[in-house]
Amino acid sequence: MSQLPALTHDEAMGLLNALNYFGLALDADECQTLTGLTQEKMRALHARLEQALDGTPPAT
């Protein structure tokens, strides 16, 4: 898989906000339909990316 292009901080924050919305604000079926991911997986993805942006190590 190709590497994603570098994002500005504002772009990364916008992406995190969108992921957070999909993981929390939509119902489970709509999240699955629009993203192909369950809400649980969307929330986990959001958490991983947020940690990467903050520079904190992932929880183990």
Helices and strands as residue ranges (DSSP letters): H 9-24, H 28-35, H 39-54
